[in-house]
Amino acid sequence: MCLAGTLSGVDPGSRCLQLESSSPSAAENGLDPDEEPLLRKNPRRFVIFPIQYPDIWKMYKQAQASFWTAEEVARFSQEVQIPEARCFYGFQILIENVHSEMYSLLIDTYIKDPEKRDFLFNAIETMPCVKKKADWALKWVEDRESTFGERVVAFAAVEGIFFSGSFAAIFWLKKRGLMPGLTFSNELISRDEGLHCDFACLMFHYLVNRPSEERVREIIINAVEIEQEFLTEALPVGLIGMNCTLMKQYIEFVADRLLMELGFSKRMEQLKNG
């Protein structure tokens, strides 16, 4: 572990690499780099194989095996072949892990009752409306019959719609100067999710074979209904002085924005009325 990284609050690995790259070289210290196999330049080794240091390679494979990803992003990363998109998905996986840690820290900080804390940590099992959201997202991850375009739309809905009610409620707290730690982290997470949603829309526009407008509408409306149900059950807005009807309308407004970003002009009310 890199002490400098730990103390500064940035990624320890990247910070250590920066320190190592800026430290004096062996030659500058009066040492012969050729005496150290690890420091000896090898300009003619252009590929990894054949492996020259099996124990080091084994350690790398162990580290690789311990790497895990959020499933919904991982599948896209495996399917998409262009390096530019894979770079984005790789970074998105990292950011989603940061979000997960942040949510856990918030629960751990604000909820002191152990039973309530466990209840929230296991919300997917303990809260039906949360489980419904998770099941809907996982359905698209695991569905082998859906097209890539359908899953891109569903993924955009997860990133763009499924958090909209919660984000709006927390921004409501911010306007009143309440819970600054929560509201600041929410700003950062909201920004990230907005970017992920925009990227899904960008990927959609690159597709030659896109799902029909009717299919896109079906996916979006389904996501809106689930988020509205979550809003009324898990987040009883009346308790904090918000108007439930207006919050539902806000979710529909967010869905409208997503539809337009995907290239469709119909509004939510028109969609509901067929």
C-alpha positions in Angstrom: 0.0 0.0 0.0 1.2 3.5 -0.8 1.2 5.8 2.2 1.2 8.9 0.1 -2.0 7.8 -1.7 -3.7 6.8 1.5 -3.1 10.1 3.2 -4.0 12.2 0.1 -7.3 10.4 -0.5 -6.5 9.7 -4.1 -6.1 6.3 -5.7 -3.1 4.7 -4.0 -2.0 2.8 -7.0 -1.9 5.7 -9.4 -0.3 8.0 -6.8 2.5 5.4 -6.2 3.1 5.2 -9.9 3.4 9.0 -10.1 5.9 9.0 -7.2 7.9 6.1 -8.7 8.1 7.8 -12.2 9.3 11.0 -10.6 11.9 9.5 -8.3 15.6 9.4 -9.2 16.6 6.6 -11.6 19.1 4.0 -10.7 21.7 5.6 -13.0 21.2 8.9 -11.2 22.0 7.2 -7.9 25.2 5.8 -9.3 23.9 2.3 -9.7 24.1 0.2 -12.8 20.6 -0.6 -14.0 21.9 -3.7 -15.8 22.6 -5.3 -12.5 18.9 -5.3 -11.7 16.8 -7.5 -14.0 13.7 -5.5 -13.2 15.3 -2.3 -14.2 17.2 -3.6 -17.2 15.9 -2.1 -20.5 14.8 -4.7 -23.0 14.0 -2.8 -26.3 13.5 -6.0 -28.3 10.7 -7.5 -26.1 7.7 -6.4 -28.0 5.2 -8.9 -26.7 4.3 -10.6 -23.4 4.9 -14.2 -24.5 7.0 -16.1 -23.9 6.7 -15.4 -20.2 10.1 -14.8 -18.7 9.0 -14.4 -15.1 6.3 -17.0 -14.3 5.9 -16.1 -10.7 5.3 -12.4 -11.5 2.9 -13.4 -14.3 1.1 -15.7 -11.8 0.6 -12.8 -9.4 -0.8 -10.7 -12.3 -3.3 -13.5 -13.1 -4.3 -13.7 -9.5 -5.0 -9.9 -9.5 -6.9 -10.2 -12.7 -9.0 -13.0 -11.3 -10.0 -10.9 -8.3 -11.2 -8.0 -10.6 -15.0 -7.8 -10.6 -17.4 -5.6 -12.5 -21.0 -4.4 -12.5 -22.7 -6.9 -14.7 -24.7 -4.5 -16.8 -21.6 -2.6 -17.8 -19.5 -5.7 -18.2 -21.7 -7.2 -20.8 -21.7 -4.1 -22.9 -17.9 -3.9 -22.6 -17.6 -7.5 -23.8 -20.0 -7.0 -26.8 -18.8 -3.6 -28.1 -15.7 -3.9 -30.2 -14.5 -0.4 -30.7 -11.8 0.6 -28.2 -13.1 4.1 -27.7 -16.4 2.7 -26.2 -14.6 0.1 -24.2 -12.5 2.8 -22.6 -15.6 4.5 -21.5 -17.2 1.3 -20.1 -14.0 0.5 -18.3 -14.1 3.8 -16.5 -17.8 3.5 -15.9 -17.2 0.3 -14.0 -14.8 2.0 -11.7 -17.2 4.9 -11.1 -20.1 2.6 -10.3 -17.9 0.9 -7.7 -17.1 4.3 -6.2 -20.9 5.0 -6.1 -21.6 1.8 -4.3 -19.0 2.6 -1.7 -20.4 6.1 -1.2 -23.9 4.8 -0.7 -22.7 2.3 1.9 -20.8 5.1 3.7 -23.9 7.3 3.7 -26.0 4.6 5.3 -23.3 3.8 7.8 -23.0 7.4 8.7 -26.6 8.5 9.0 -28.3 5.3 10.2 -27.2 4.5 13.7 -29.7 1.8 14.5 -28.1 -1.6 13.5 -31.4 -3.1 12.5 -32.4 -0.2 10.3 -28.9 -0.2 8.8 -29.1 -3.9 7.9 -32.6 -3.3 6.5 -31.2 -0.6 4.1 -28.0 -2.5 3.2 -30.3 -5.4 2.1 -32.9 -3.2 0.5 -33.1 -5.5 -2.6 -34.4 -8.2 -0.4 -36.3 -6.2 2.2 -38.1 -3.6 0.1 -40.3 -4.9 -2.8 -40.2 -1.6 -4.7 -36.4 -1.6 -4.7 -36.3 -5.3 -5.6 -38.6 -4.5 -8.6 -36.1 -1.9 -9.8 -33.2 -4.4 -9.4 -35.0 -7.2 -11.1 -36.0 -5.0 -14.0 -32.3 -4.0 -14.6 -31.0 -7.6 -14.1 -33.7 -8.9 -16.5 -32.1 -6.8 -19.3 -28.6 -7.9 -18.3 -29.4 -11.6 -18.4 -31.8 -11.5 -21.4 -30.3 -13.4 -24.3 -33.2 -12.8 -26.6 -33.2 -9.0 -26.5 -31.3 -7.0 -29.1 -28.3 -4.9 -28.3 -30.3 -1.8 -29.1 -33.1 -2.7 -26.7 -30.6 -3.2 -23.9 -28.9 0.1 -24.7 -32.3 1.8 -24.3 -33.0 0.0 -21.0 -29.5 0.9 -19.7 -30.2 4.5 -20.6 -33.5 4.3 -18.6 -31.7 2.8 -15.6 -29.1 5.6 -15.6 -31.5 8.4 -16.5 -34.8 7.5 -14.9 -34.3 5.1 -12.0 -32.5 7.7 -9.9 -34.4 10.8 -10.9 -36.8 10.8 -8.0 -34.2 10.2 -5.4 -31.9 12.8 -6.9 -34.7 15.4 -6.9 -35.6 14.7 -3.3 -32.0 15.2 -2.2 -31.6 18.4 -4.3 -34.7 19.6 -2.4 -32.8 19.1 0.8 -29.8 21.0 -0.6 -31.9 24.0 -1.3 -32.8 24.2 2.4 -29.2 23.8 3.5 -29.7 20.4 5.0 -27.3 17.4 5.2 -24.4 18.9 3.2 -22.4 15.6 3.0 -25.3 13.8 1.5 -26.2 16.6 -1.0 -22.6 17.0 -2.1 -22.1 13.3 -2.9 -25.5 13.3 -4.6 -24.3 16.1 -6.9 -21.3 14.1 -8.0 -23.3 10.9 -8.4 -26.0 12.7 -10.4 -23.4 14.2 -12.7 -21.9 10.7 -13.3 -25.2 9.0 -14.0 -26.2 11.8 -16.4 -23.0 11.2 -18.3 -23.6 7.5 -18.4 -27.1 8.1 -19.7 -25.8 10.5 -22.4 -23.2 7.9 -23.5 -25.9 5.2 -23.8 -27.9 7.6 -26.1 -24.7 8.3 -28.1 -24.2 4.5 -28.6 -27.9 4.2 -29.7 -27.4 6.8 -32.5 -24.4 4.8 -33.8 -26.6 1.7 -34.3 -27.8 0.7 -37.7 -30.4 -1.7 -36.5 -32.4 0.1 -33.8 -35.5 -1.1 -32.0 -38.7 0.3 -33.2 -40.1 3.5 -31.7 -43.0 1.5 -30.2 -40.5 -0.8 -28.5 -38.5 2.2 -27.2 -41.7 3.7 -25.8 -42.6 0.4 -24.1 -39.2 0.2 -22.3 -39.3 3.9 -21.2 -42.8 3.8 -19.9 -42.1 0.6 -18.0 -39.1 2.3 -16.3 -41.2 5.4 -15.5 -43.9 3.3 -13.8 -41.4 1.4 -11.7 -39.6 4.7 -10.6 -43.0 6.3 -9.8 -43.9 3.3 -7.7 -40.6 3.5 -5.9 -41.1 7.2 -5.3 -44.4 6.6 -3.5 -43.4 3.5 -1.5 -39.8 3.9 -0.6 -39.7 7.7 -0.6 -43.0 9.1 0.8 -42.4 12.6 -0.4 -45.3 13.9 1.7 -43.2 13.4 4.8 -40.7 16.0 3.7 -43.2 18.5 2.3 -43.0 17.6 -1.3 -45.9 17.1 -3.7 -46.1 13.5 -4.9 -48.0 14.4 -8.0 -45.4 17.0 -9.0 -42.7 14.5 -8.4 -44.3 12.0 -10.7 -44.6 14.6 -13.3 -40.9 15.4 -12.8 -40.1 11.7 -13.6 -42.1 11.9 -16.7 -40.3 15.1 -17.7 -37.0 13.3 -17.2 -38.3 10.5 -19.4 -39.3 13.0 -22.1 -35.8 14.4 -22.1 -34.4 10.9 -22.6 -36.8 10.1 -25.4 -35.8 13.3 -27.2 -32.1 12.5 -26.7 -32.8 9.1 -28.3 -34.2 10.9 -31.3 -38.0 10.7 -30.6 -40.2 13.6 -30.2 -43.4 12.2 -28.6 -44.2 13.3 -25.1 -45.0 11.0 -22.1 -48.7 11.9 -22.2 -48.9 11.0 -25.9 -47.1 7.7 -25.2 -49.6 6.8 -22.5 -52.5 7.6 -24.7 -51.1 5.5 -27.5 
